[in-house]
Amino acid sequence: MKVNVAFKSEEGKNEVYSMYDSLLKQWTSPHETWYVPTRYGDMFVIASGEKTAPPLLLLHGAGVNSAMWLGEAREYSRSFRVYAVDIPGDPGRSDERQLPLKGRL
């Protein structure tokens, strides 16, 4: 079975990662990042806001990554503990293997 991945080339992957890292430097609210191991691969998480605040999970749209929340994260982080997660198989820092749209995993 062929496994599809988010990046067509190592060069493209490095370019996306470079841009992603530059955008993360603009994430103006204090934040931390880590990877969470799952059965679908490692998932990259950006968290900001007070650790005791109510949680708010941010999921990006298809074909993008959590950098899309850059503008909103600062505002949301004032009232919530924000968790922006890169979905596996999209061009972010989570596992690049795309999950099948049909069938069992």
C-alpha positions as CSV (number, residue, x, y, z in Angstrom):
1,M,0.0,0.0,0.0
2,K,1.4,3.4,-1.0
3,V,1.7,5.9,1.8
4,N,1.0,9.5,0.9
5,V,2.9,12.3,2.7
6,A,2.4,16.0,3.2
7,F,5.5,17.0,1.3
8,K,6.5,16.2,-2.3
9,S,10.2,16.8,-1.7
10,E,12.7,17.2,1.1
11,E,13.4,20.7,-0.3
12,G,9.8,21.6,-0.1
13,K,9.5,20.2,3.5
14,N,12.5,22.3,4.6
15,E,11.0,25.4,3.0
16,V,7.7,24.9,4.8
17,Y,9.5,24.3,8.1
18,S,11.6,27.4,7.7
19,M,8.5,29.6,7.1
20,Y,6.7,27.8,9.9
21,D,9.5,28.6,12.3
22,S,9.6,32.2,11.3
23,L,5.9,32.5,11.9
24,L,6.2,30.9,15.3
25,K,8.7,33.6,16.3
26,Q,5.8,36.0,15.7
27,W,3.5,34.2,18.1
28,T,3.3,37.1,20.5
29,S,1.7,35.5,23.5
30,P,4.1,33.3,25.7
31,H,3.9,29.8,24.4
32,E,5.5,26.4,24.5
33,T,5.7,23.5,22.0
34,W,6.0,19.8,22.3
35,Y,5.2,16.5,20.5
36,V,2.5,14.1,21.7
37,P,3.0,10.5,20.6
38,T,-0.1,8.9,19.1
39,R,-0.8,5.7,17.2
40,Y,-1.0,7.9,14.1
41,G,2.4,9.4,14.6
42,D,3.8,12.3,16.6
43,M,1.5,15.4,16.8
44,F,3.0,18.9,17.3
45,V,1.3,21.1,19.8
46,I,1.6,24.8,20.5
47,A,0.2,25.9,23.8
48,S,-0.4,29.4,25.2
49,G,-2.3,31.1,28.0
50,E,-2.5,30.4,31.7
51,K,-2.2,26.7,32.5
52,T,-5.2,27.0,34.9
53,A,-7.5,28.6,32.3
54,P,-10.2,26.6,30.5
55,P,-8.8,24.7,27.5
56,L,-9.5,25.7,23.9
57,L,-8.5,23.3,21.2
58,L,-7.6,24.9,17.8
59,L,-7.6,22.7,14.7
60,H,-6.4,24.1,11.4
61,G,-8.1,23.6,8.0
62,A,-6.9,21.1,5.4
63,G,-3.6,21.8,3.7
64,V,-2.3,24.2,6.3
65,N,-0.9,24.1,9.9
66,S,-1.3,25.8,13.2
67,A,0.5,28.9,12.1
68,M,-3.0,30.0,10.7
69,W,-4.0,30.8,14.3
70,L,-1.2,33.3,14.8
71,G,-3.5,36.3,14.7
72,E,-6.2,34.8,17.0
73,A,-4.0,33.0,19.5
74,R,-3.1,36.2,21.4
75,E,-6.7,37.1,22.0
76,Y,-7.8,33.6,22.8
77,S,-4.9,33.1,25.2
78,R,-6.2,35.9,27.4
79,S,-9.2,33.8,28.5
80,F,-8.2,30.2,27.6
81,R,-5.3,27.7,27.7
82,V,-5.0,27.4,23.9
83,Y,-3.8,24.2,22.3
84,A,-3.1,24.5,18.6
85,V,-2.5,21.1,17.1
86,D,-0.9,20.3,13.7
87,I,-3.0,17.5,12.2
88,P,-0.9,14.6,10.9
89,G,-0.6,14.4,7.1
90,D,-0.8,18.2,6.6
91,P,2.2,20.4,6.0
92,G,3.0,21.2,9.6
93,R,5.4,19.7,12.2
94,S,3.3,16.6,13.0
95,D,3.9,13.3,11.3
96,E,3.8,13.8,7.6
97,R,2.0,10.5,6.7
98,Q,-1.5,11.1,5.5
99,L,-4.2,9.0,7.0
100,P,-6.6,7.1,4.6
101,L,-9.9,8.8,4.0
102,K,-11.7,5.4,3.8
103,G,-11.4,2.1,5.6
104,R,-9.9,1.0,8.9
105,L,-6.7,2.5,10.4
